[in-house]
Amino acid sequence: MRTYEGDMFADFINPDAICVTTNGDTNTIGSLIMGAGNAKEARSRFPGIDVELGKMVRDQGNRVHMVRIADLDGTFRTVVSLPTKHSFRDVTSDLMLITTSLIQLVEMANKNKWHEIILPQPGTTFGQLNWETQVKPICESFLDDRFIVCDFARE
């Protein structure tokens, strides 16, 4: 895995996939709750992503999901959900869920022959986990050089 200090949404021209950290909750109309951090940023950059991911979470559970969706400029991007919490109400992210999500992400990257996958430091901002001691060792166990982990937080 490689690390990068900067904006995961703006600083990469055409990655194979952009990952956003998510939870497993949908609202009363079935949209995935994406109210904070990079999930909120993704919702503003990719109109309708909350609806698409909400349907997938309701149908298939809180796991890694992939959508092809247009950004505000009309350019289609591959966006992947990366669950770190079971519920948006959880105070801290779940390390086992992050581990499972990373395994699923690597499988998806292999299947799709992706070469550049951008993701945030999972579970470290609103999930309150420590990057260096808790999350980075897990990421290093699963992610190879195709994966670029960005130090990015937007509130």
Sequence and secondary structure as in RCSB ss.txt:
>XXXX:A:sequence
MRTYEGDMFADFINPDAICVTTNGDTNTIGSLIMGAGNAKEARSRFPGIDVELGKMVRDQGNRVHMVRIADLDGT
FRTVVSLPTKHSFRDVTSDLMLITTSLIQLVEMANKNKWHEIILPQPGTTFGQLNWETQVKPICESFLDDRFIVC
DFARE
>XXXX:A:secstr
 EEE S TTTS SS SEEEEEE S B TTS B   SHHHHHHHHHSTTHHHHHHHHHHHH SS  EEEEE TTS 
EEEEEEEE  SSTT SS  HHHHHHHHHHHHHHHHHHT S EEEE TTSSTT   IIIIIHHHHHHH  TTEEEE
     
